[in-house]
Amino acid sequence: MLKKIKIDENNYVKVLPDGIFEIHCRTWGPTGANVYHFDNKGGGDLKWKQRRSYGGVGKKIFFKS
């Protein structure tokens, strides 16, 4: 089940199953949005980040736990 928690008009948290959540931060212009993906099982560890825009999707940048 998916849940979306709106913070304001440009930011929201997407809650995914199994304690996983993503923070979506939209910016103006061609930069699009930054997405930060967390795994809540280990206390909210940042797993990866990604830039998304109308021109395409960037590579996921993974972080070590």
C-alpha positions as CSV (number, residue, x, y, z in Angstrom):
1,M,0.0,0.0,0.0
2,L,1.3,3.5,-0.9
3,K,0.7,6.6,1.2
4,K,1.6,10.1,0.1
5,I,2.2,12.8,2.8
6,K,2.1,16.3,1.4
7,I,4.5,18.7,3.1
8,D,3.8,21.7,0.9
9,E,3.2,22.3,-2.8
10,N,6.8,21.3,-3.8
11,N,7.6,18.5,-1.3
12,Y,6.1,15.3,-0.2
13,V,7.0,11.9,1.4
14,K,6.0,8.7,-0.3
15,V,5.6,5.9,2.2
16,L,6.1,2.4,0.7
17,P,5.6,-1.0,2.1
18,D,8.1,-2.6,4.7
19,G,9.2,0.7,6.3
20,I,10.6,2.2,3.1
21,F,10.0,5.9,2.3
22,E,11.0,8.5,-0.3
23,I,11.3,12.3,0.1
24,H,10.5,14.1,-3.2
25,C,11.7,17.7,-3.4
26,R,10.6,19.6,-6.5
27,T,12.5,22.7,-7.7
28,W,11.7,25.2,-10.4
29,G,13.2,25.3,-13.9
30,P,14.9,22.4,-15.7
31,T,16.4,20.9,-12.6
32,G,13.2,18.9,-11.9
33,A,13.1,17.1,-8.6
34,N,15.5,15.3,-6.2
35,V,14.3,12.0,-4.7
36,Y,15.9,10.6,-1.6
37,H,15.1,6.9,-0.8
38,F,15.3,5.6,2.8
39,D,15.1,2.2,4.4
40,N,13.5,2.6,7.8
41,K,14.4,-1.0,8.9
42,G,17.9,0.2,9.9
43,G,16.8,3.4,11.5
44,G,16.1,5.5,8.4
45,D,19.3,5.0,6.4
46,L,19.6,6.8,3.2
47,K,20.0,4.2,0.4
48,W,20.1,6.3,-2.8
49,K,19.3,9.6,-4.3
50,Q,18.2,10.5,-7.9
51,R,17.4,13.6,-9.9
52,R,14.3,13.5,-12.0
53,S,13.1,16.0,-14.6
54,Y,11.0,16.4,-17.7
55,G,14.2,15.6,-19.8
56,G,14.7,12.2,-18.2
57,V,15.8,10.4,-15.1
58,G,19.4,10.5,-13.7
59,K,21.4,7.6,-12.4
60,K,20.7,6.5,-8.8
61,I,23.6,7.4,-6.5
62,F,23.9,4.7,-3.8
63,F,25.2,5.1,-0.3
64,K,26.8,2.6,1.9
65,S,25.1,1.7,5.1
